[in-house]
Amino acid sequence: MPVKLRSRSPAQSVLISGAGVAGLATAYWLDRFGFEVTIVERTGSAAKANYPVNVHGAAIEVVERMGAFSRLWAARAHKPGLRFVNADGHPIGSIASEDLIDDAPNRHFEVRRSVLSSALQDLTRGREIRHRFEDCIDVLKNGQAGVEVRFRSGAEQRFDIVIGADGMHSITRAMVFGPRAPANRYLGFCFNVFFDSASQHSSPRWSSGRVALVGDAAHTPSFMSRKGSSLALIGAYLLAGELAAHVDPTDAFASYEGMAWPFMRLSQMLAFKEGGSLLMPRAREGLDARDAILAAMQASGDASSHSEQWGQTNSAFKLPDYTRLIAN
Ligand SMILES: Cc1cc2nc3c(=O)[nH]c(=O)nc-3n(C[C@H](O)[C@H](O)[C@H](O)COP(=O)(O)OP(=O)(O)OC[C@H]3O[C@@H](n4cnc5c(N)ncnc54)[C@H](O)[C@@H]3O)c2cc1C
């Protein structure tokens, strides 16, 4: 999809809150499009969580365009997927990763989240991106001409644009839309292993004035969808590309929302519809049905019927081409 060129001077300054998958990918692309990028991360380094994440569909194309595909592909898990056990810990079935997501074999892989984060960090390290670790936004004033930010450390700075990439419990989102505004949808499960609830966030708007949201801050699909990292990579690419393609950030945000919202929402709905019932049935009957399906799948060796919609949703999304906007 061709995009119009934006005026490039002077370079606009962007603050990204959060150095997760979405924050690092957005920083990488914005830097390549010629923006002055600062990332603020409340922890001492980019997130190191070690659970497996899937990269598939249009997100494969994003990591290819970033030059990270070979490294991630080489580090992919060779026996990925899900294993189910009963209350006594005895195995009752498993589903291979390729059966969870119905993409072509080389258009989907699973890696440790730490591997994905390290690859993204390395991509941003050699570039002109400023990092503020162990700090966060304390006060944010979203004005017409810029965003005044006061950090917890006491430092103050004005940015042209602020991006909230600070995850499912986004503080940036609360600062811009108010603490009650986010539409978090609790999926009805408590998942102690991961110390969090299985919930989704969906809001009809991901931006206000000069502030926008990306990744889980905008559209948490819940870990049950197995799509969060892929959606974060796709959203980061679209947001950065649309900012590069427009002079006015509010036009860019409107275009980003228009492109990404229907796709992200559909992914969330599928997470609720299929992922929830597959991973964590709500009642005894659901659990029995799930286990019967697993047993049948083990017997027949076919799990693919459960995955068609996942793969189709993600693979169907066509990425715009922003190559002409790359500045460095
Ligand atoms: C248990 C679990 C299993 C998952 N499994 C999968 C899977 O199989 N496949 C998949 O694709 N996805 C999976 N996901 C989801 C996936 O990890 C996320 O959807 C994806 O990482 C989105 O990244 P993000 O950058 O938007 O948010 P996050 O990864 O949450 O990153 C947010 C970053 O912001 C930082 N931060 C938070 N608050 C502030 C603040 N106030 N100021 C500054 N920094 C801040 C955090 O420290 C963090 O570094 C899983 C998630 C969980 C929890």
The ligand as an ORCA input file, in Angstrom:
! r2SCAN-3c Opt
* xyz 0 1
  C       2.203    -15.674     31.072
  C       2.162    -15.069     29.734
  C       2.234    -15.910     28.623
  C       2.203    -15.359     27.354
  N       2.285    -16.170     26.268
  C       2.308    -15.631     25.031
  C       2.436    -16.446     23.864
  O       2.509    -17.661     23.929
  N       2.480    -15.846     22.669
  C       2.429    -14.485     22.546
  O       2.519    -13.978     21.432
  N       2.273    -13.693     23.607
  C       2.200    -14.230     24.854
  N       2.038    -13.439     25.938
  C       1.752    -12.027     25.776
  C       2.947    -11.232     25.395
  O       4.015    -11.392     26.274
  C       2.529     -9.765     25.367
  O       1.281     -9.647     24.735
  C       3.543     -9.009     24.576
  O       4.766     -9.126     25.217
  C       3.146     -7.534     24.472
  O       4.178     -6.765     24.873
  P       4.053     -5.260     25.376
  O       5.394     -4.683     25.052
  O       2.855     -4.588     24.867
  O       3.845     -5.357     26.941
  P       4.797     -5.948     28.042
  O       5.508     -7.133     27.539
  O       3.962     -6.089     29.267
  O       5.897     -4.807     28.284
  C       5.603     -3.626     28.981
  C       6.907     -2.988     29.445
  O       6.588     -1.749     30.053
  C       7.255     -1.656     31.317
  N       6.447     -0.782     32.156
  C       5.279     -1.068     32.763
  N       4.807      0.012     33.413
  C       5.695      1.009     33.175
  C       5.747      2.383     33.546
  N       4.790      2.949     34.306
  N       6.793      3.144     33.119
  C       7.787      2.581     32.358
  N       7.783      1.281     31.981
  C       6.736      0.519     32.377
  C       7.361     -3.077     31.801
  O       8.399     -3.225     32.752
  C       7.653     -3.809     30.490
  O       9.032     -3.805     30.199
  C       2.076    -13.954     27.215
  C       1.999    -13.124     28.342
  C       2.033    -13.674     29.599
  C       1.947    -12.777     30.806
*
